Amino acid sequence: MPEKSPGWEGTILAFVMIATVLIGVAYSIALVYAIPVPWAILLIIAAIAALWLRRRGRK
């Protein structure tokens, strides 16, 4: 029987892709403007964005 709820594979993939882009952009900004960017905040933003996309996709 197929599952009724979607799996987490897409959400994890979205998190990894968003985190990769955010870390790359933050690294570029840090090099150009010499501003330190905390990576933990970037990971939290990526997790929130991935969960938001998961929730938005269900409706």
C-alpha positions, 0 to 999 in steps of 0.5 A: 500500500502506498503511503498517504503522507509524502516522504521527507526526501524532497524536503531534505534535498530542498534544505541541502540545495538552499543551504548550499546557495546561502552559504555560497552567497554569504561566503562571497559577501564575506569576501567582498565586504569583510562581514562575518556571516554566522553559518548556523543562522544560514542553516536555520534559514534554509531549514525554515525555507525547506519546511515552508516549501513542504507545507506550501506544496501540500495545499 
